[in-house]
Amino acid sequence: MKREVARLRRSFGYAWAGVRLLFGQERNAQIHLALAVVAVLLAWWLDFSTTEWALLALTIGVVIIAEAMNTAIETLTDLISPDYHPRAKAVKDLAAGGVLLAAIMAVIVALFLFLPKLL
């Protein structure tokens, strides 16, 4: 039992190290985080309902997760293919495109959530 707890604690430690790397070194993740903080503060000021909070949290989470996966894919691609290769470029472009799509969807959700309350 103690071994399982130690293994679980180590696993969470690795995950937190990844979170620290993401927000500590990745400029785009820092931008996403800053925008998320602004959105949360605005939502608090506008007195969001429970459902609106859930949608906002889900949307923020999707963008942050997409950015984390993009960073992991780009890092692994750079490790595997340090020199330029068209397939490596395609992999990195696809991962970045996923983040872009998530960010566009986040803007659309934000328009639905914030505009009616601001207008």
N, C-alpha and C positions, 0 to 999 in steps of 0.2 A: 504494500500500500504506500509506504514512504517513497519507494522508487517511482511509483506512478505519479505521485504528487511532485516529486523533484523533476521528473520528465515533463510534466505539464507546466511547471514553473519555468523551466528552460525554454519550452516552446513559446510561451507568452513573452519571455525575454527577447527571443529572436524576432517575434512579431513587432514588439515595441521598438526594437532597433531599426526595423524596416520603416516604421512610421517616422522615427527621428530622421532617418536618411531622407525620406521623401520630403518632409517639410524643412529639413535643415539644409538640403543641397539642391533641391529642384525648384528653380525659379517659377515655373508654371504652376507647380503645386502650391507655392507660397501665394501666388496670385489668386488661385482658386480658393485658398483658405481665407484670404483677406476679403474676397467677394462674399464668401459664405458668412463671415462675421457681420459684414454690412447687411446682408439679407436677414440674418437672425435678429439683429438690432432693429431693423425696420419692421420686421414681423412682430416683434415684441411691442414696439410703439403703436402699431396698427391693431394690436390685440387680436391676433390670429386665433381662430377656433382650433379645436383639437385636430380636426380633419386637415385644416390648412397647415398646421405644424407638421403633421405626418407627411403630407405631400412635400413640404419644403425639406424636411429631414431626408426623405427618400431621394429627392432630386440632388441635394448636396452630396449625399452618400454615393450616388451613381457617378457623379463627376469625379469625386476624389478617388473612388475605386478605379475608374477608367484611367485616371492619371497615374495611379500606382502601377497598374498593369502595363501601361505604356512605358513607364520608366523601367520596369523589370524586363520587358521585351527588348527595349533599346539597349539596356546594359548587357543582356545576354547576347544579343546580336553583335555588339561591339566586341565581346569576348570571343565569340566563335569566328567572326569575320572582321578582323581589325583593318584589313584593306578593303577598298571599295569593291562591292560586288552588286550587280543589279538586283539579285534576289534579296540580299540583305537590305538594300534600299527599299524594296517593295515591302518587306516585313515591317520595317520602321515606319514607312508611310502609312501602311494599313493600321498600325497601332495608333499613330498620331491622328489618323482619320477617325478612329473610334472615339478618341477624346473630343475631337471637334464636334462630332455628332452629339455626344452627350452634353457638351456645353451649349450647343444650339437648342437642344431639347430643354435644357435648364432655363434658357432665356424665355422660351415659349411658356413653360410652366410659370415662371416668374411673372410674365405678363398677365396670365390668367389669375394669379394669386394677388398681385399687388395693384394692378391698374384699377380694378373696380373700387378698391378701398381708397385709392389716391384721387380718383376723379369724382 
